[in-house]
């Protein structure tokens, strides 16, 4: 994990920083005498989360980013935002996808404070897939606004969760399993929020592939790789089926999802480590984050539901 902080009232410096941090852009201001920009960027693997505070009016024109770029407005407005095929304006509480990764965009910021979260579009294909083809097509977003207020609210919560509970603690964020878990959490939330090309319902071949043999191969892969980053796409590849067939197999035979089963296996490993660790040198937080659990309260609740006691009791018992 890395952190970058920028604070300047020089418009040329701001333009240079934004061009290096995002993509080549030109910016202009109607209030050049008051143009302070404060920006903080936290980067985790292929995800970056920025908080920006621009206390001036600024126009922008940006070349294609090559990334999914989410914008969550805290205060102020972003107006006349345009990319090929769309024109919109955003205010406080709005969370949007700025533009498809391969398209340029432009607009105007009016003294806004906002969040920009960016990630590699390939993350979407790690948690979902399009229709079966000999050459799989990448999953794409087909709209720039969430399909419902509830979906927008869930995505806002996810972005805040990543920012406040993962990126706020570098020791937690640098754990390999945390990086993988956070990436899939964000990608899954984005696919839940925005219209997209992913096909989630199993096809007839998917249903035929969702047999016990598929499940056995998937469970064996998960058991052998629980201490390493795992994606739904990786499990499906190991089981030689599509993502949809894999998900259907878990739902049919275990009434759960592949990643929920991964979480169950990792919880068992955390339980073993808590049972055998030296409480003088180990902590619950260290063991939890080692196995991909980055929210202490949620880990404690899950552990208590599963084992009937608090993790600290196991550690000290």
TILUMFI-505816 format. One record per residue (C-alpha): x, z negated, y; residue number from 1. Coordinates in steps of 0.05 Angstrom, whole numbers, plus 5000, padded with zeros to 4 digits. Example, Ala and Ser with C-alpha at 12.3 -4.5 7.8 and 13.67 -1.06 7.14 Angstrom:
BEGIN
<rec><east>5246</east><up>4844</up><north>4910</north><resi>1</resi></rec>
<rec><east>5273</east><up>4857</up><north>4979</north><resi>2</resi></rec>
END
This chain:
BEGIN
<rec><east>5000</east><up>5000</up><north>5000</north><resi>1</resi></rec>
<rec><east>5024</east><up>5015</up><north>5071</north><resi>2</resi></rec>
<rec><east>4998</east><up>4998</up><north>5140</north><resi>3</resi></rec>
<rec><east>5007</east><up>5037</up><north>5205</north><resi>4</resi></rec>
<rec><east>4987</east><up>5012</up><north>5274</north><resi>5</resi></rec>
<rec><east>4982</east><up>5055</up><north>5337</north><resi>6</resi></rec>
<rec><east>4966</east><up>5031</up><north>5408</north><resi>7</resi></rec>
<rec><east>4976</east><up>5077</up><north>5468</north><resi>8</resi></rec>
<rec><east>4944</east><up>5098</up><north>5533</north><resi>9</resi></rec>
<rec><east>4983</east><up>5164</up><north>5534</north><resi>10</resi></rec>
<rec><east>4938</east><up>5222</up><north>5514</north><resi>11</resi></rec>
<rec><east>4995</east><up>5266</up><north>5490</north><resi>12</resi></rec>
<rec><east>5021</east><up>5210</up><north>5445</north><resi>13</resi></rec>
<rec><east>4951</east><up>5200</up><north>5418</north><resi>14</resi></rec>
<rec><east>4943</east><up>5274</up><north>5404</north><resi>15</resi></rec>
<rec><east>5010</east><up>5275</up><north>5368</north><resi>16</resi></rec>
<rec><east>4992</east><up>5214</up><north>5326</north><resi>17</resi></rec>
<rec><east>4923</east><up>5240</up><north>5307</north><resi>18</resi></rec>
<rec><east>4953</east><up>5308</up><north>5288</north><resi>19</resi></rec>
<rec><east>5003</east><up>5274</up><north>5242</north><resi>20</resi></rec>
<rec><east>4953</east><up>5224</up><north>5214</north><resi>21</resi></rec>
<rec><east>4897</east><up>5274</up><north>5200</north><resi>22</resi></rec>
<rec><east>4909</east><up>5348</up><north>5212</north><resi>23</resi></rec>
<rec><east>4931</east><up>5393</up><north>5268</north><resi>24</resi></rec>
<rec><east>4885</east><up>5381</up><north>5327</north><resi>25</resi></rec>
<rec><east>4876</east><up>5389</up><north>5401</north><resi>26</resi></rec>
<rec><east>4843</east><up>5334</up><north>5441</north><resi>27</resi></rec>
<rec><east>4821</east><up>5329</up><north>5513</north><resi>28</resi></rec>
<rec><east>4794</east><up>5274</up><north>5557</north><resi>29</resi></rec>
<rec><east>4748</east><up>5273</up><north>5617</north><resi>30</resi></rec>
<rec><east>4777</east><up>5206</up><north>5637</north><resi>31</resi></rec>
<rec><east>4853</east><up>5215</up><north>5632</north><resi>32</resi></rec>
<rec><east>4867</east><up>5154</up><north>5674</north><resi>33</resi></rec>
<rec><east>4833</east><up>5109</up><north>5622</north><resi>34</resi></rec>
<rec><east>4852</east><up>5135</up><north>5553</north><resi>35</resi></rec>
<rec><east>4874</east><up>5077</up><north>5510</north><resi>36</resi></rec>
<rec><east>4872</east><up>5089</up><north>5435</north><resi>37</resi></rec>
<rec><east>4880</east><up>5033</up><north>5383</north><resi>38</resi></rec>
<rec><east>4885</east><up>5054</up><north>5310</north><resi>39</resi></rec>
<rec><east>4901</east><up>5018</up><north>5246</north><resi>40</resi></rec>
<rec><east>4911</east><up>5055</up><north>5181</north><resi>41</resi></rec>
<rec><east>4916</east><up>5023</up><north>5112</north><resi>42</resi></rec>
<rec><east>4935</east><up>5070</up><north>5056</north><resi>43</resi></rec>
<rec><east>4925</east><up>5057</up><north>4982</north><resi>44</resi></rec>
<rec><east>4946</east><up>5112</up><north>4933</north><resi>45</resi></rec>
<rec><east>4903</east><up>5172</up><north>4952</north><resi>46</resi></rec>
<rec><east>4857</east><up>5133</up><north>4998</north><resi>47</resi></rec>
<rec><east>4866</east><up>5117</up><north>5072</north><resi>48</resi></rec>
<rec><east>4821</east><up>5071</up><north>5112</north><resi>49</resi></rec>
<rec><east>4827</east><up>5074</up><north>5188</north><resi>50</resi></rec>
<rec><east>4796</east><up>5033</up><north>5243</north><resi>51</resi></rec>
<rec><east>4796</east><up>5069</up><north>5310</north><resi>52</resi></rec>
<rec><east>4778</east><up>5044</up><north>5379</north><resi>53</resi></rec>
<rec><east>4779</east><up>5098</up><north>5433</north><resi>54</resi></rec>
<rec><east>4756</east><up>5071</up><north>5500</north><resi>55</resi></rec>
<rec><east>4750</east><up>5139</up><north>5533</north><resi>56</resi></rec>
<rec><east>4712</east><up>5205</up><north>5526</north><resi>57</resi></rec>
<rec><east>4750</east><up>5253</up><north>5482</north><resi>58</resi></rec>
<rec><east>4736</east><up>5323</up><north>5455</north><resi>59</resi></rec>
<rec><east>4769</east><up>5343</up><north>5389</north><resi>60</resi></rec>
<rec><east>4781</east><up>5406</up><north>5349</north><resi>61</resi></rec>
<rec><east>4810</east><up>5395</up><north>5279</north><resi>62</resi></rec>
<rec><east>4837</east><up>5443</up><north>5227</north><resi>63</resi></rec>
<rec><east>4814</east><up>5433</up><north>5154</north><resi>64</resi></rec>
<rec><east>4836</east><up>5365</up><north>5127</north><resi>65</resi></rec>
<rec><east>4836</east><up>5383</up><north>5053</north><resi>66</resi></rec>
<rec><east>4804</east><up>5315</up><north>5041</north><resi>67</resi></rec>
<rec><east>4737</east><up>5281</up><north>5038</north><resi>68</resi></rec>
<rec><east>4731</east><up>5249</up><north>5108</north><resi>69</resi></rec>
<rec><east>4678</east><up>5195</up><north>5117</north><resi>70</resi></rec>
<rec><east>4661</east><up>5169</up><north>5186</north><resi>71</resi></rec>
<rec><east>4625</east><up>5102</up><north>5197</north><resi>72</resi></rec>
<rec><east>4607</east><up>5090</up><north>5270</north><resi>73</resi></rec>
<rec><east>4610</east><up>5017</up><north>5294</north><resi>74</resi></rec>
<rec><east>4597</east><up>5028</up><north>5368</north><resi>75</resi></rec>
<rec><east>4592</east><up>5086</up><north>5418</north><resi>76</resi></rec>
<rec><east>4573</east><up>5157</up><north>5398</north><resi>77</resi></rec>
<rec><east>4603</east><up>5219</up><north>5368</north><resi>78</resi></rec>
<rec><east>4567</east><up>5279</up><north>5397</north><resi>79</resi></rec>
<rec><east>4563</east><up>5355</up><north>5387</north><resi>80</resi></rec>
<rec><east>4599</east><up>5349</up><north>5320</north><resi>81</resi></rec>
<rec><east>4602</east><up>5420</up><north>5292</north><resi>82</resi></rec>
<rec><east>4629</east><up>5453</up><north>5230</north><resi>83</resi></rec>
<rec><east>4607</east><up>5520</up><north>5200</north><resi>84</resi></rec>
<rec><east>4534</east><up>5512</up><north>5181</north><resi>85</resi></rec>
<rec><east>4521</east><up>5445</up><north>5214</north><resi>86</resi></rec>
<rec><east>4515</east><up>5411</up><north>5282</north><resi>87</resi></rec>
<rec><east>4499</east><up>5337</up><north>5291</north><resi>88</resi></rec>
<rec><east>4511</east><up>5274</up><north>5331</north><resi>89</resi></rec>
<rec><east>4524</east><up>5203</up><north>5305</north><resi>90</resi></rec>
<rec><east>4512</east><up>5134</up><north>5331</north><resi>91</resi></rec>
<rec><east>4523</east><up>5061</up><north>5310</north><resi>92</resi></rec>
<rec><east>4509</east><up>5049</up><north>5237</north><resi>93</resi></rec>
<rec><east>4514</east><up>5123</up><north>5217</north><resi>94</resi></rec>
<rec><east>4559</east><up>5140</up><north>5158</north><resi>95</resi></rec>
<rec><east>4572</east><up>5214</up><north>5147</north><resi>96</resi></rec>
<rec><east>4619</east><up>5263</up><north>5116</north><resi>97</resi></rec>
<rec><east>4654</east><up>5298</up><north>5174</north><resi>98</resi></rec>
<rec><east>4661</east><up>5366</up><north>5141</north><resi>99</resi></rec>
<rec><east>4677</east><up>5399</up><north>5074</north><resi>100</resi></rec>
<rec><east>4751</east><up>5393</up><north>5059</north><resi>101</resi></rec>
<rec><east>4765</east><up>5467</up><north>5071</north><resi>102</resi></rec>
<rec><east>4728</east><up>5474</up><north>5138</north><resi>103</resi></rec>
<rec><east>4750</east><up>5460</up><north>5210</north><resi>104</resi></rec>
<rec><east>4707</east><up>5417</up><north>5256</north><resi>105</resi></rec>
<rec><east>4701</east><up>5397</up><north>5329</north><resi>106</resi></rec>
<rec><east>4661</east><up>5350</up><north>5372</north><resi>107</resi></rec>
<rec><east>4664</east><up>5297</up><north>5426</north><resi>108</resi></rec>
<rec><east>4675</east><up>5222</up><north>5423</north><resi>109</resi></rec>
<rec><east>4644</east><up>5176</up><north>5476</north><resi>110</resi></rec>
<rec><east>4681</east><up>5110</up><north>5479</north><resi>111</resi></rec>
<rec><east>4671</east><up>5098</up><north>5405</north><resi>112</resi></rec>
<rec><east>4695</east><up>5047</up><north>5354</north><resi>113</resi></rec>
<rec><east>4691</east><up>5075</up><north>5284</north><resi>114</resi></rec>
<rec><east>4720</east><up>5077</up><north>5214</north><resi>115</resi></rec>
<rec><east>4750</east><up>5138</up><north>5180</north><resi>116</resi></rec>
<rec><east>4759</east><up>5135</up><north>5105</north><resi>117</resi></rec>
<rec><east>4793</east><up>5193</up><north>5071</north><resi>118</resi></rec>
<rec><east>4810</east><up>5210</up><north>4999</north><resi>119</resi></rec>
<rec><east>4830</east><up>5266</up><north>4953</north><resi>120</resi></rec>
<rec><east>4768</east><up>5308</up><north>4933</north><resi>121</resi></rec>
<rec><east>4796</east><up>5308</up><north>4861</north><resi>122</resi></rec>
<rec><east>4773</east><up>5236</up><north>4855</north><resi>123</resi></rec>
<rec><east>4701</east><up>5260</up><north>4852</north><resi>124</resi></rec>
<rec><east>4716</east><up>5298</up><north>4788</north><resi>125</resi></rec>
<rec><east>4745</east><up>5235</up><north>4756</north><resi>126</resi></rec>
<rec><east>4677</east><up>5203</up><north>4755</north><resi>127</resi></rec>
<rec><east>4630</east><up>5263</up><north>4747</north><resi>128</resi></rec>
<rec><east>4629</east><up>5336</up><north>4727</north><resi>129</resi></rec>
<rec><east>4592</east><up>5401</up><north>4742</north><resi>130</resi></rec>
<rec><east>4557</east><up>5445</up><north>4691</north><resi>131</resi></rec>
<rec><east>4600</east><up>5464</up><north>4631</north><resi>132</resi></rec>
<rec><east>4645</east><up>5523</up><north>4642</north><resi>133</resi></rec>
<rec><east>4708</east><up>5549</up><north>4609</north><resi>134</resi></rec>
<rec><east>4743</east><up>5533</up><north>4675</north><resi>135</resi></rec>
<rec><east>4712</east><up>5468</up><north>4702</north><resi>136</resi></rec>
<rec><east>4693</east><up>5471</up><north>4775</north><resi>137</resi></rec>
<rec><east>4709</east><up>5413</up><north>4822</north><resi>138</resi></rec>
<rec><east>4652</east><up>5369</up><north>4844</north><resi>139</resi></rec>
<rec><east>4633</east><up>5382</up><north>4916</north><resi>140</resi></rec>
<rec><east>4588</east><up>5348</up><north>4968</north><resi>141</resi></rec>
<rec><east>4532</east><up>5394</up><north>4991</north><resi>142</resi></rec>
<rec><east>4508</east><up>5353</up><north>5051</north><resi>143</resi></rec>
<rec><east>4542</east><up>5314</up><north>5106</north><resi>144</resi></rec>
<rec><east>4490</east><up>5258</up><north>5112</north><resi>145</resi></rec>
<rec><east>4468</east><up>5209</up><north>5056</north><resi>146</resi></rec>
<rec><east>4403</east><up>5227</up><north>5023</north><resi>147</resi></rec>
<rec><east>4371</east><up>5160</up><north>5040</north><resi>148</resi></rec>
<rec><east>4379</east><up>5098</up><north>5084</north><resi>149</resi></rec>
<rec><east>4391</east><up>5056</up><north>5022</north><resi>150</resi></rec>
<rec><east>4446</east><up>5103</up><north>4998</north><resi>151</resi></rec>
<rec><east>4478</east><up>5100</up><north>5067</north><resi>152</resi></rec>
<rec><east>4475</east><up>5024</up><north>5066</north><resi>153</resi></rec>
<rec><east>4508</east><up>5020</up><north>4998</north><resi>154</resi></rec>
<rec><east>4564</east><up>5066</up><north>5021</north><resi>155</resi></rec>
<rec><east>4575</east><up>5024</up><north>5084</north><resi>156</resi></rec>
<rec><east>4580</east><up>4962</up><north>5040</north><resi>157</resi></rec>
<rec><east>4630</east><up>4996</up><north>4994</north><resi>158</resi></rec>
<rec><east>4675</east><up>5017</up><north>5052</north><resi>159</resi></rec>
<rec><east>4673</east><up>4947</up><north>5080</north><resi>160</resi></rec>
<rec><east>4687</east><up>4918</up><north>5011</north><resi>161</resi></rec>
<rec><east>4749</east><up>4960</up><north>5002</north><resi>162</resi></rec>
<rec><east>4773</east><up>4945</up><north>5072</north><resi>163</resi></rec>
<rec><east>4760</east><up>4870</up><north>5072</north><resi>164</resi></rec>
<rec><east>4773</east><up>4850</up><north>5000</north><resi>165</resi></rec>
<rec><east>4827</east><up>4898</up><north>4976</north><resi>166</resi></rec>
<rec><east>4866</east><up>4925</up><north>5035</north><resi>167</resi></rec>
<rec><east>4866</east><up>4858</up><north>5069</north><resi>168</resi></rec>
<rec><east>4913</east><up>4831</up><north>5015</north><resi>169</resi></rec>
<rec><east>4973</east><up>4876</up><north>5000</north><resi>170</resi></rec>
<rec><east>4991</east><up>4835</up><north>4938</north><resi>171</resi></rec>
<rec><east>4923</east><up>4852</up><north>4909</north><resi>172</resi></rec>
<rec><east>4921</east><up>4924</up><north>4932</north><resi>173</resi></rec>
<rec><east>4988</east><up>4941</up><north>4901</north><resi>174</resi></rec>
<rec><east>4965</east><up>4923</up><north>4830</north><resi>175</resi></rec>
<rec><east>4961</east><up>4989</up><north>4790</north><resi>176</resi></rec>
<rec><east>4893</east><up>4973</up><north>4759</north><resi>177</resi></rec>
<rec><east>4865</east><up>4954</up><north>4828</north><resi>178</resi></rec>
<rec><east>4885</east><up>5022</up><north>4856</north><resi>179</resi></rec>
<rec><east>4849</east><up>5058</up><north>4800</north><resi>180</resi></rec>
<rec><east>4788</east><up>5014</up><north>4803</north><resi>181</resi></rec>
<rec><east>4780</east><up>5021</up><north>4879</north><resi>182</resi></rec>
<rec><east>4789</east><up>5097</up><north>4876</north><resi>183</resi></rec>
<rec><east>4733</east><up>5104</up><north>4825</north><resi>184</resi></rec>
<rec><east>4689</east><up>5054</up><north>4862</north><resi>185</resi></rec>
<rec><east>4694</east><up>5094</up><north>4926</north><resi>186</resi></rec>
<rec><east>4685</east><up>5162</up><north>4892</north><resi>187</resi></rec>
<rec><east>4624</east><up>5137</up><north>4854</north><resi>188</resi></rec>
<rec><east>4593</east><up>5109</up><north>4917</north><resi>189</resi></rec>
<rec><east>4603</east><up>5174</up><north>4954</north><resi>190</resi></rec>
<rec><east>4570</east><up>5214</up><north>4897</north><resi>191</resi></rec>
<rec><east>4512</east><up>5165</up><north>4897</north><resi>192</resi></rec>
<rec><east>4503</east><up>5171</up><north>4972</north><resi>193</resi></rec>
<rec><east>4510</east><up>5246</up><north>4985</north><resi>194</resi></rec>
<rec><east>4478</east><up>5307</up><north>4954</north><resi>195</resi></rec>
<rec><east>4530</east><up>5341</up><north>4909</north><resi>196</resi></rec>
<rec><east>4542</east><up>5391</up><north>4854</north><resi>197</resi></rec>
<rec><east>4552</east><up>5340</up><north>4798</north><resi>198</resi></rec>
<rec><east>4507</east><up>5348</up><north>4737</north><resi>199</resi></rec>
<rec><east>4489</east><up>5279</up><north>4711</north><resi>200</resi></rec>
<rec><east>4435</east><up>5292</up><north>4660</north><resi>201</resi></rec>
<rec><east>4462</east><up>5308</up><north>4590</north><resi>202</resi></rec>
<rec><east>4452</east><up>5378</up><north>4563</north><resi>203</resi></rec>
<rec><east>4433</east><up>5393</up><north>4491</north><resi>204</resi></rec>
<rec><east>4506</east><up>5401</up><north>4470</north><resi>205</resi></rec>
<rec><east>4522</east><up>5335</up><north>4505</north><resi>206</resi></rec>
<rec><east>4468</east><up>5300</up><north>4465</north><resi>207</resi></rec>
<rec><east>4496</east><up>5330</up><north>4401</north><resi>208</resi></rec>
<rec><east>4566</east><up>5306</up><north>4419</north><resi>209</resi></rec>
<rec><east>4543</east><up>5235</up><north>4433</north><resi>210</resi></rec>
<rec><east>4551</east><up>5212</up><north>4361</north><resi>211</resi></rec>
<rec><east>4586</east><up>5150</up><north>4333</north><resi>212</resi></rec>
<rec><east>4651</east><up>5189</up><north>4322</north><resi>213</resi></rec>
<rec><east>4654</east><up>5203</up><north>4397</north><resi>214</resi></rec>
<rec><east>4643</east><up>5130</up><north>4412</north><resi>215</resi></rec>
<rec><east>4697</east><up>5108</up><north>4363</north><resi>216</resi></rec>
<rec><east>4748</east><up>5154</up><north>4395</north><resi>217</resi></rec>
<rec><east>4729</east><up>5130</up><north>4464</north><resi>218</resi></rec>
<rec><east>4732</east><up>5056</up><north>4445</north><resi>219</resi></rec>
<rec><east>4800</east><up>5066</up><north>4412</north><resi>220</resi></rec>
<rec><east>4827</east><up>5100</up><north>4475</north><resi>221</resi></rec>
<rec><east>4801</east><up>5044</up><north>4519</north><resi>222</resi></rec>
<rec><east>4830</east><up>4989</up><north>4475</north><resi>223</resi></rec>
<rec><east>4898</east><up>5024</up><north>4474</north><resi>224</resi></rec>
<rec><east>4900</east><up>5037</up><north>4549</north><resi>225</resi></rec>
<rec><east>4864</east><up>4976</up><north>4579</north><resi>226</resi></rec>
<rec><east>4928</east><up>4955</up><north>4615</north><resi>227</resi></rec>
<rec><east>4935</east><up>5023</up><north>4648</north><resi>228</resi></rec>
<rec><east>4892</east><up>5061</up><north>4699</north><resi>229</resi></rec>
<rec><east>4832</east><up>5092</up><north>4663</north><resi>230</resi></rec>
<rec><east>4782</east><up>5142</up><north>4689</north><resi>231</resi></rec>
<rec><east>4717</east><up>5167</up><north>4659</north><resi>232</resi></rec>
<rec><east>4746</east><up>5236</up><north>4657</north><resi>233</resi></rec>
<rec><east>4807</east><up>5210</up><north>4619</north><resi>234</resi></rec>
<rec><east>4763</east><up>5175</up><north>4567</north><resi>235</resi></rec>
<rec><east>4721</east><up>5238</up><north>4558</north><resi>236</resi></rec>
<rec><east>4783</east><up>5280</up><north>4548</north><resi>237</resi></rec>
<rec><east>4809</east><up>5232</up><north>4496</north><resi>238</resi></rec>
<rec><east>4742</east><up>5234</up><north>4459</north><resi>239</resi></rec>
<rec><east>4741</east><up>5311</up><north>4464</north><resi>240</resi></rec>
<rec><east>4673</east><up>5313</up><north>4499</north><resi>241</resi></rec>
<rec><east>4644</east><up>5323</up><north>4568</north><resi>242</resi></rec>
<rec><east>4636</east><up>5265</up><north>4617</north><resi>243</resi></rec>
<rec><east>4560</east><up>5270</up><north>4608</north><resi>244</resi></rec>
<rec><east>4565</east><up>5266</up><north>4532</north><resi>245</resi></rec>
<rec><east>4611</east><up>5206</up><north>4538</north><resi>246</resi></rec>
<rec><east>4563</east><up>5170</up><north>4585</north><resi>247</resi></rec>
<rec><east>4504</east><up>5187</up><north>4540</north><resi>248</resi></rec>
<rec><east>4541</east><up>5161</up><north>4478</north><resi>249</resi></rec>
<rec><east>4554</east><up>5094</up><north>4511</north><resi>250</resi></rec>
<rec><east>4483</east><up>5089</up><north>4535</north><resi>251</resi></rec>
<rec><east>4454</east><up>5109</up><north>4467</north><resi>252</resi></rec>
<rec><east>4497</east><up>5065</up><north>4423</north><resi>253</resi></rec>
<rec><east>4519</east><up>5006</up><north>4467</north><resi>254</resi></rec>
<rec><east>4468</east><up>5006</up><north>4524</north><resi>255</resi></rec>
<rec><east>4524</east><up>5005</up><north>4575</north><resi>256</resi></rec>
<rec><east>4571</east><up>5053</up><north>4613</north><resi>257</resi></rec>
<rec><east>4643</east><up>5072</up><north>4597</north><resi>258</resi></rec>
<rec><east>4671</east><up>5035</up><north>4657</north><resi>259</resi></rec>
<rec><east>4628</east><up>4973</up><north>4644</north><resi>260</resi></rec>
<rec><east>4658</east><up>4971</up><north>4574</north><resi>261</resi></rec>
<rec><east>4728</east><up>4979</up><north>4604</north><resi>262</resi></rec>
<rec><east>4712</east><up>4919</up><north>4649</north><resi>263</resi></rec>
<rec><east>4689</east><up>4879</up><north>4588</north><resi>264</resi></rec>
<rec><east>4754</east><up>4894</up><north>4551</north><resi>265</resi></rec>
<rec><east>4797</east><up>4876</up><north>4611</north><resi>266</resi></rec>
<rec><east>4757</east><up>4811</up><north>4620</north><resi>267</resi></rec>
<rec><east>4774</east><up>4793</up><north>4548</north><resi>268</resi></rec>
<rec><east>4848</east><up>4804</up><north>4563</north><resi>269</resi></rec>
<rec><east>4842</east><up>4761</up><north>4626</north><resi>270</resi></rec>
<rec><east>4809</east><up>4707</up><north>4584</north><resi>271</resi></rec>
<rec><east>4867</east><up>4710</up><north>4534</north><resi>272</resi></rec>
<rec><east>4918</east><up>4705</up><north>4590</north><resi>273</resi></rec>
<rec><east>4882</east><up>4646</up><north>4622</north><resi>274</resi></rec>
<rec><east>4880</east><up>4611</up><north>4555</north><resi>275</resi></rec>
<rec><east>4954</east><up>4619</up><north>4542</north><resi>276</resi></rec>
<rec><east>4985</east><up>4617</up><north>4612</north><resi>277</resi></rec>
<rec><east>5024</east><up>4558</up><north>4640</north><resi>278</resi></rec>
<rec><east>4979</east><up>4530</up><north>4696</north><resi>279</resi></rec>
<rec><east>5042</east><up>4507</up><north>4733</north><resi>280</resi></rec>
<rec><east>5064</east><up>4579</up><north>4745</north><resi>281</resi></rec>
<rec><east>5002</east><up>4622</up><north>4736</north><resi>282</resi></rec>
<rec><east>4940</east><up>4627</up><north>4780</north><resi>283</resi></rec>
<rec><east>4870</east><up>4653</up><north>4766</north><resi>284</resi></rec>
<rec><east>4878</east><up>4704</up><north>4822</north><resi>285</resi></rec>
<rec><east>4943</east><up>4732</up><north>4794</north><resi>286</resi></rec>
<rec><east>4913</east><up>4741</up><north>4725</north><resi>287</resi></rec>
<rec><east>4848</east><up>4770</up><north>4752</north><resi>288</resi></rec>
<rec><east>4882</east><up>4822</up><north>4796</north><resi>289</resi></rec>
<rec><east>4930</east><up>4840</up><north>4739</north><resi>290</resi></rec>
<rec><east>4869</east><up>4862</up><north>4700</north><resi>291</resi></rec>
<rec><east>4836</east><up>4899</up><north>4757</north><resi>292</resi></rec>
<rec><east>4789</east><up>4845</up><north>4785</north><resi>293</resi></rec>
<rec><east>4800</east><up>4842</up><north>4860</north><resi>294</resi></rec>
<rec><east>4742</east><up>4799</up><north>4884</north><resi>295</resi></rec>
<rec><east>4754</east><up>4726</up><north>4864</north><resi>296</resi></rec>
<rec><east>4681</east><up>4704</up><north>4869</north><resi>297</resi></rec>
<rec><east>4655</east><up>4763</up><north>4829</north><resi>298</resi></rec>
<rec><east>4708</east><up>4753</up><north>4776</north><resi>299</resi></rec>
<rec><east>4690</east><up>4679</up><north>4771</north><resi>300</resi></rec>
<rec><east>4616</east><up>4695</up><north>4764</north><resi>301</resi></rec>
<rec><east>4628</east><up>4749</up><north>4711</north><resi>302</resi></rec>
<rec><east>4675</east><up>4702</up><north>4673</north><resi>303</resi></rec>
<rec><east>4626</east><up>4645</up><north>4676</north><resi>304</resi></rec>
<rec><east>4569</east><up>4689</up><north>4651</north><resi>305</resi></rec>
<rec><east>4612</east><up>4713</up><north>4593</north><resi>306</resi></rec>
<rec><east>4649</east><up>4650</up><north>4572</north><resi>307</resi></rec>
<rec><east>4605</east><up>4595</up><north>4598</north><resi>308</resi></rec>
<rec><east>4658</east><up>4562</up><north>4641</north><resi>309</resi></rec>
<rec><east>4699</east><up>4575</up><north>4704</north><resi>310</resi></rec>
<rec><east>4765</east><up>4612</up><north>4696</north><resi>311</resi></rec>
<rec><east>4804</east><up>4555</up><north>4728</north><resi>312</resi></rec>
<rec><east>4777</east><up>4508</up><north>4674</north><resi>313</resi></rec>
<rec><east>4804</east><up>4555</up><north>4620</north><resi>314</resi></rec>
<rec><east>4871</east><up>4559</up><north>4655</north><resi>315</resi></rec>
<rec><east>4878</east><up>4484</up><north>4663</north><resi>316</resi></rec>
<rec><east>4845</east><up>4467</up><north>4597</north><resi>317</resi></rec>
END
